[in-house]
Amino acid sequence: MRKEFQTAMYSVGVLHHYYGYSYFEDAVLLVVKEPERLQSIQKEIYLPIANKYCTNVANVEKNIRTIRDVFMKNGGGEILTQLTGCQFWRDKKPYPKELIEIFADYFSQH
């Protein structure tokens, strides 16, 4: 899974040097293991990641939004279209929660 994740992220210029890269990867892994965590994203996803990296929830959320913005700016809409089979993502920027869910759904099935 990590190699596929890395390939998808690298293909649109989202590299490890972004703080949010590890946060986003961890968020996806948490949701793959327990999808119900999406019901309370602040408490169940952002807080454990913040604790792991000795930061706060606001920084985790901000840095995941940065990852989303870079991802979408560099053609991520095409990847989302491939992952979901829906053209909707070409014109709309997903919320961080939606992006986490899309990646988690894809990786839980593959």
Secondary structure as a PSIPRED ss2 file (coil, helix, strand):
# PSIPRED VFORMAT (PSIPRED V4.0)

   1 M C   1.000  0.000  0.000
   2 R H   0.000  1.000  0.000
   3 K H   0.000  1.000  0.000
   4 E H   0.000  1.000  0.000
   5 F H   0.000  1.000  0.000
   6 Q H   0.000  1.000  0.000
   7 T H   0.000  1.000  0.000
   8 A H   0.000  1.000  0.000
   9 M H   0.000  1.000  0.000
  10 Y H   0.000  1.000  0.000
  11 S C   1.000  0.000  0.000
  12 V C   1.000  0.000  0.000
  13 G C   1.000  0.000  0.000
  14 V C   1.000  0.000  0.000
  15 L C   1.000  0.000  0.000
  16 H C   1.000  0.000  0.000
  17 H C   1.000  0.000  0.000
  18 Y C   1.000  0.000  0.000
  19 Y H   0.000  1.000  0.000
  20 G H   0.000  1.000  0.000
  21 Y H   0.000  1.000  0.000
  22 S H   0.000  1.000  0.000
  23 Y H   0.000  1.000  0.000
  24 F H   0.000  1.000  0.000
  25 E H   0.000  1.000  0.000
  26 D H   0.000  1.000  0.000
  27 A H   0.000  1.000  0.000
  28 V H   0.000  1.000  0.000
  29 L H   0.000  1.000  0.000
  30 L H   0.000  1.000  0.000
  31 V H   0.000  1.000  0.000
  32 V H   0.000  1.000  0.000
  33 K H   0.000  1.000  0.000
  34 E C   1.000  0.000  0.000
  35 P H   0.000  1.000  0.000
  36 E H   0.000  1.000  0.000
  37 R H   0.000  1.000  0.000
  38 L H   0.000  1.000  0.000
  39 Q H   0.000  1.000  0.000
  40 S H   0.000  1.000  0.000
  41 I H   0.000  1.000  0.000
  42 Q H   0.000  1.000  0.000
  43 K H   0.000  1.000  0.000
  44 E H   0.000  1.000  0.000
  45 I H   0.000  1.000  0.000
  46 Y H   0.000  1.000  0.000
  47 L H   0.000  1.000  0.000
  48 P H   0.000  1.000  0.000
  49 I H   0.000  1.000  0.000
  50 A H   0.000  1.000  0.000
  51 N H   0.000  1.000  0.000
  52 K H   0.000  1.000  0.000
  53 Y C   1.000  0.000  0.000
  54 C C   1.000  0.000  0.000
  55 T C   1.000  0.000  0.000
  56 N C   1.000  0.000  0.000
  57 V H   0.000  1.000  0.000
  58 A H   0.000  1.000  0.000
  59 N H   0.000  1.000  0.000
  60 V H   0.000  1.000  0.000
  61 E H   0.000  1.000  0.000
  62 K H   0.000  1.000  0.000
  63 N H   0.000  1.000  0.000
  64 I H   0.000  1.000  0.000
  65 R H   0.000  1.000  0.000
  66 T H   0.000  1.000  0.000
  67 I H   0.000  1.000  0.000
  68 R H   0.000  1.000  0.000
  69 D H   0.000  1.000  0.000
  70 V H   0.000  1.000  0.000
  71 F H   0.000  1.000  0.000
  72 M H   0.000  1.000  0.000
  73 K H   0.000  1.000  0.000
  74 N C   1.000  0.000  0.000
  75 G C   1.000  0.000  0.000
  76 G H   0.000  1.000  0.000
  77 G H   0.000  1.000  0.000
  78 E H   0.000  1.000  0.000
  79 I H   0.000  1.000  0.000
  80 L H   0.000  1.000  0.000
  81 T H   0.000  1.000  0.000
  82 Q H   0.000  1.000  0.000
  83 L H   0.000  1.000  0.000
  84 T H   0.000  1.000  0.000
  85 G C   1.000  0.000  0.000
  86 C C   1.000  0.000  0.000
  87 Q H   0.000  1.000  0.000
  88 F H   0.000  1.000  0.000
  89 W H   0.000  1.000  0.000
  90 R H   0.000  1.000  0.000
  91 D C   1.000  0.000  0.000
  92 K C   1.000  0.000  0.000
  93 K C   1.000  0.000  0.000
  94 P C   1.000  0.000  0.000
  95 Y C   1.000  0.000  0.000
  96 P H   0.000  1.000  0.000
  97 K H   0.000  1.000  0.000
  98 E H   0.000  1.000  0.000
  99 L H   0.000  1.000  0.000
 100 I H   0.000  1.000  0.000
 101 E H   0.000  1.000  0.000
 102 I H   0.000  1.000  0.000
 103 F H   0.000  1.000  0.000
 104 A H   0.000  1.000  0.000
 105 D H   0.000  1.000  0.000
 106 Y H   0.000  1.000  0.000
 107 F H   0.000  1.000  0.000
 108 S H   0.000  1.000  0.000
 109 Q H   0.000  1.000  0.000
 110 H C   1.000  0.000  0.000
